[in-house]
């Protein structure tokens, strides 16, 4: 089970997550003071140097952002805010793994800077090519549809980073998550609506609906 803890004490607008109707507060993914937190134009990352990928990526996606139409650049690059331990754009060459976006490029097509930053390696996790181009892409498309339908949604997503994961990359130092999660929240009144998905990092032929979990379960 993935445990996502939240705190109602900190308020960082770039990673707003749960809106509390009673108090008008925002709850956030909980993080420790020694985590590497990176704030970019369109999303925020908690970066894990041991696994060379995010603990989580969090962002708001509005209707206007979901309708963005800037072209995809595919310019993968090292995040300038990470100076030491990081994966490299060439690390996935010759493997069965795509450089999988956690904040999708298509969600960042509303801003040139946001689009460029979505290709930072700090936003990338090794996803099996059939997973990344299959069910994960379907889920990303569904989230954009919800953002348009509800006006805006909040998303927290990442691979599940456990000890003892297999590794990939030219240097064999990038952990391969066995599962990925995505939690989506529509916080508009009259009531909160939230849903979670937990998906194995492999080719999946089943429906997305088979991988729905409650937020508490995730």
HELIX and SHEET records of a PDB file:
HELIX    1   1 UNK A   13  UNK A   15  5                                   3    
HELIX    2   2 UNK A   63  UNK A   66  1                                   4    
HELIX    3   3 UNK A  105  UNK A  108  5                                   4    
HELIX    4   4 UNK A  112  UNK A  117  1                                   6    
HELIX    5   5 UNK A  121  UNK A  123  5                                   3    
HELIX    6   6 UNK A  129  UNK A  132  1                                   4    
HELIX    7   7 UNK A  135  UNK A  150  1                                  16    
HELIX    8   8 UNK A  208  UNK A  211  5                                   4    
SHEET    1   A 3 UNK A   6  UNK A   7  0                                        
SHEET    2   A 3 UNK A  25  UNK A  29 -1                                        
SHEET    3   A 3 UNK A  18  UNK A  20 -1                                        
SHEET    1   B 7 UNK A  36  UNK A  39  0                                        
SHEET    2   B 7 UNK A  44  UNK A  48 -1                                        
SHEET    3   B 7 UNK A  53  UNK A  62 -1                                        
SHEET    4   B 7 UNK A 152  UNK A 159 -1                                        
SHEET    5   B 7 UNK A 179  UNK A 186 -1                                        
SHEET    6   B 7 UNK A 193  UNK A 200 -1                                        
SHEET    7   B 7 UNK A 212  UNK A 213 -1                                        
SHEET    1   C 2 UNK A  97  UNK A 101  0                                        
SHEET    2   C 2 UNK A 124  UNK A 128 -1                                        
SHEET    1   D 2 UNK A 167  UNK A 168  0                                        
SHEET    2   D 2 UNK A 174  UNK A 175 -1                                        
END                                                                             
